[in-house]
Amino acid sequence: MLSTLESILLSVATGEAMLGVLGNTFIVLVNCTDWVRSKKLSKIGFILTGLAVTRIFTTWIMTLDVYAKLFFLSVLMSNNLHECMSYIWVIINHLSIWFATSLSIFYLLKITNFSHYIFLWLKRRADKVFVFLIGYLIITWLVSFPLIVKVIKDIKIHQRNTSWLIQLEQSELLINYVFANMGPISLFMVALIACFLLIISLWRHSRQMQSIGSGFRDLNTDIHVKAMKVLISFIILFVLYFLGVLIETLCLFLKENKLLFIFGFTLSAMYPCCHSFILILTSRELKQASMRILQRLKCCET
């Protein structure tokens, strides 16, 4: 049984997860509706749709995994269900981070205007950049799977023999965990670099506007600011997400520490929840669609 504090924290985390599913489902429906109407899916629409779909699956897998470990741990470990869920999570999690990084690169190549020849070369070959990212994603999958297999094997040994905890090298577990997530971590670093370059571009553009004596923010400045909000929020929330998943993993080797385990779930659930609503509020099409839905709900109430 859970304590009162654990129950409250689990309710908060579950609420975050359900809001994340709701927000990402809304993004998918809006983009798919536009796709059906125009019979054409833009690159940004594809990235947002893929990001939302993978986050829906990621959220459901995390939620089911947490509830299974809290209430049905013996059943989960007695068969291959936990192993299958871990493999699916690796695929979906890598893919979700890949879409988020692709979104940051899309903003960088479309919004900023650097005169450096490397940037101009990348901007002319934007499609090849995304092909390279796809290849990198496949490589990270191939590298991560053997490490995930080893971690799952260690967890099974631990569940069968509690005395093995004394012999467990936790530093080795941490190293395996970090290397298994090198793909998402490296993609996150790319998003961090993209955010840094966007800040530089906005700073240069603001100085240029001041030099010509304009005291008003132009359209380019607004686009810069919106893109920075999306990327900075992604960076902060992804750090919390990674910490939450790390806490959940380490708690498998800490007996009767359900509060810390649920706290890790709360941190990790903030990422797909909060970032989806940030995307809705910073996208003109998504924001207009959400306003139309709210207006219809108000009309139905009256």
C-alpha positions in Angstrom: 0.0 0.0 0.0 1.1 3.6 -0.7 1.3 6.3 1.9 -0.8 9.5 1.7 2.2 11.5 0.3 3.0 8.8 -2.2 -0.6 8.6 -3.3 -0.8 12.4 -3.8 2.4 12.5 -5.7 1.3 9.6 -7.9 -2.0 11.3 -8.6 -0.1 14.5 -9.7 2.3 12.5 -11.9 -0.7 10.6 -13.5 -2.4 13.9 -14.1 0.7 15.2 -15.9 0.8 12.1 -18.0 -2.9 12.3 -19.0 -2.5 16.1 -19.8 0.5 15.2 -21.9 -1.5 12.6 -23.9 -4.3 15.1 -24.3 -2.1 17.9 -25.6 -0.1 15.7 -27.9 -3.3 14.1 -29.3 -4.6 17.5 -30.0 -1.4 18.3 -32.0 -1.8 15.1 -34.0 -5.5 15.7 -34.8 -4.9 19.3 -35.9 -1.9 18.4 -38.2 -3.7 15.4 -39.6 -6.8 17.5 -40.3 -4.7 20.1 -42.2 -3.0 17.3 -44.0 -6.3 15.8 -45.2 -7.7 19.3 -46.2 -4.6 20.4 -48.1 -3.5 16.9 -49.2 0.0 18.0 -48.3 2.0 17.7 -45.1 4.7 20.3 -44.6 8.1 19.4 -43.0 7.2 21.3 -39.8 3.8 19.5 -39.7 5.6 16.1 -40.1 8.0 16.9 -37.3 5.3 18.1 -34.9 3.1 15.1 -35.7 5.9 12.6 -35.3 7.0 14.3 -32.1 3.4 14.2 -30.7 2.8 10.6 -31.6 6.1 9.4 -30.1 5.4 11.3 -26.9 1.9 9.7 -26.6 3.5 6.3 -26.8 6.3 7.3 -24.4 3.9 8.6 -21.8 1.7 5.5 -21.9 4.8 3.2 -21.6 6.1 5.2 -18.7 2.8 5.2 -16.9 2.1 1.5 -17.4 5.6 0.7 -16.4 5.4 2.7 -13.2 2.0 1.2 -12.1 3.2 -2.3 -12.9 6.4 -1.8 -10.8 4.4 -0.3 -7.9 1.5 -2.8 -7.8 2.4 -5.8 -9.9 6.2 -6.1 -9.7 6.3 -9.9 -9.2 4.1 -10.4 -12.2 6.1 -7.9 -14.3 9.4 -9.7 -13.5 8.1 -13.2 -13.8 7.6 -13.0 -17.6 9.2 -11.2 -20.5 6.7 -8.2 -20.3 9.3 -5.9 -18.6 11.9 -6.8 -21.2 9.5 -6.1 -24.1 8.4 -2.8 -22.6 12.1 -1.8 -22.2 12.9 -2.4 -25.8 9.8 -0.6 -27.0 10.7 2.3 -24.7 14.3 2.6 -26.1 12.9 2.8 -29.7 10.2 5.3 -28.9 12.3 7.4 -26.6 15.1 7.8 -29.1 12.6 8.6 -31.8 10.9 11.2 -29.6 14.2 13.0 -28.9 15.1 12.8 -32.5 12.0 14.6 -33.6 12.6 17.3 -30.9 16.1 17.8 -32.1 14.9 17.9 -35.7 12.5 20.6 -34.7 15.3 22.7 -33.2 17.4 22.3 -36.4 14.4 23.2 -38.5 14.1 26.5 -36.5 17.8 27.1 -36.8 18.0 26.7 -40.6 14.8 28.5 -41.3 15.0 31.5 -39.0 18.7 32.4 -38.5 20.8 34.2 -41.1 24.4 33.6 -40.5 26.9 34.5 -43.2 29.4 31.7 -42.4 30.0 29.4 -45.3 29.4 26.2 -43.2 26.0 27.5 -42.1 25.1 28.5 -45.7 26.2 25.0 -46.9 24.0 23.3 -44.3 21.0 25.6 -45.1 21.2 24.7 -48.8 21.3 21.0 -47.9 18.7 20.9 -45.2 17.2 17.7 -46.6 20.6 15.9 -46.4 21.0 17.1 -42.8 17.7 15.3 -41.8 18.9 12.2 -43.7 22.1 12.2 -41.7 20.1 12.5 -38.5 18.0 9.5 -39.5 21.2 7.5 -40.0 22.5 8.7 -36.7 19.3 7.6 -35.0 19.6 4.1 -36.4 23.2 3.8 -35.2 22.2 4.9 -31.7 19.5 2.2 -31.6 22.1 -0.5 -32.6 24.5 0.7 -29.9 21.9 1.1 -27.2 20.2 -2.3 -27.5 23.2 -4.5 -26.2 23.5 -2.2 -23.2 19.8 -2.3 -22.4 20.0 -6.1 -22.6 22.8 -6.1 -20.0 20.9 -3.7 -17.7 17.7 -5.9 -17.9 19.8 -9.0 -17.2 21.3 -7.3 -14.1 17.9 -6.3 -12.8 16.6 -9.9 -13.2 19.6 -11.2 -11.2 18.9 -8.7 -8.5 15.3 -9.7 -8.3 16.2 -13.3 -7.8 19.0 -12.7 -5.3 18.8 -9.8 -2.9 22.3 -10.4 -1.6 23.5 -9.5 -5.0 22.8 -5.8 -4.1 25.9 -5.8 -1.9 28.1 -6.9 -4.8 26.5 -4.6 -7.3 28.8 -1.9 -8.6 26.4 1.0 -8.8 28.9 3.0 -10.8 28.9 0.3 -13.5 25.1 0.5 -13.6 25.3 4.3 -14.0 27.9 4.0 -16.7 25.8 1.5 -18.6 22.7 3.7 -18.2 24.6 6.8 -19.5 26.0 4.9 -22.5 22.6 3.4 -23.3 21.3 7.0 -23.5 24.2 8.5 -25.4 21.9 8.8 -28.5 19.4 11.1 -26.7 22.1 12.9 -24.8 24.0 13.7 -28.0 20.8 14.8 -29.8 20.1 17.0 -26.8 23.5 18.6 -27.1 22.7 19.4 -30.8 19.4 21.1 -29.6 21.4 23.0 -27.0 23.8 24.3 -29.7 20.8 25.2 -31.9 19.4 27.2 -29.0 22.7 29.0 -28.4 23.0 29.9 -32.1 19.4 31.2 -32.1 20.2 33.4 -29.1 23.2 34.8 -30.9 21.1 35.4 -34.0 18.4 37.2 -32.0 21.1 39.4 -30.3 22.6 40.3 -33.6 19.2 41.1 -35.1 18.2 43.2 -32.1 21.4 45.2 -32.4 20.8 45.7 -36.1 17.3 47.0 -35.4 18.7 49.4 -32.8 21.3 50.7 -35.2 18.7 51.7 -37.7 16.7 53.5 -35.0 13.7 51.2 -34.9 12.1 50.9 -31.4 9.6 48.3 -32.4 9.9 44.6 -32.6 9.5 43.3 -36.1 8.2 40.0 -37.3 11.6 38.4 -37.5 12.2 39.2 -33.8 8.9 37.7 -32.8 9.8 34.5 -34.7 13.2 34.4 -33.0 11.6 34.8 -29.6 8.9 32.0 -30.2 11.6 29.6 -31.4 13.8 30.3 -28.4 10.9 29.7 -26.0 10.3 26.3 -27.6 14.0 25.3 -27.5 14.7 26.7 -24.0 11.7 24.9 -22.6 12.7 21.7 -24.4 16.2 21.9 -22.8 14.9 22.5 -19.2 12.2 19.9 -19.5 14.4 17.3 -21.1 17.0 17.7 -18.2 14.1 17.0 -15.8 13.0 14.1 -17.9 16.4 12.5 -18.0 16.8 13.0 -14.2 13.4 11.5 -13.6 14.2 8.4 -15.7 17.6 8.0 -14.0 15.9 8.1 -10.6 13.3 5.5 -11.7 16.1 3.2 -12.9 18.2 3.5 -9.8 15.2 2.9 -7.6 15.0 -0.6 -8.9 18.0 -1.4 -6.8 16.7 0.5 -3.7 14.2 -1.5 -1.7 11.0 0.1 -0.3 11.8 3.6 -1.8 8.5 4.1 -3.5 8.4 7.9 -2.8 11.6 8.5 -4.7 10.5 6.3 -7.5 7.2 8.2 -7.9 9.1 11.5 -7.7 11.2 10.4 -10.6 8.0 9.6 -12.6 6.7 13.1 -11.7 9.8 14.7 -13.1 9.8 12.6 -16.3 6.1 13.2 -16.9 6.6 17.0 -17.0 8.4 16.8 -20.3 5.7 15.4 -22.6 3.0 17.4 -20.8 4.4 20.9 -20.5 6.3 21.0 -23.8 3.2 19.9 -25.8 1.2 22.9 -24.5 4.2 25.2 -25.1 4.1 24.1 -28.7 0.4 24.8 -28.9 0.7 28.3 -27.5 3.7 29.2 -29.7 2.2 27.9 -33.0 -0.2 30.1 -34.7 -2.2 27.3 -36.3 -2.4 25.2 -33.2 -3.3 28.2 -31.0 -6.1 29.2 -33.4 -7.4 25.6 -33.5 -7.4 25.5 -29.7 -9.3 28.8 -29.5 -11.9 27.5 -31.9 -12.4 24.4 -29.7 -12.7 26.5 -26.6 -15.3 28.8 -28.2 -17.4 25.8 -29.3 -17.2 24.4 -25.8 -18.5 27.7 -24.4 -21.3 27.8 -26.9 -22.3 24.2 -25.9 -22.4 25.2 -22.2 -24.7 28.1 -22.9 
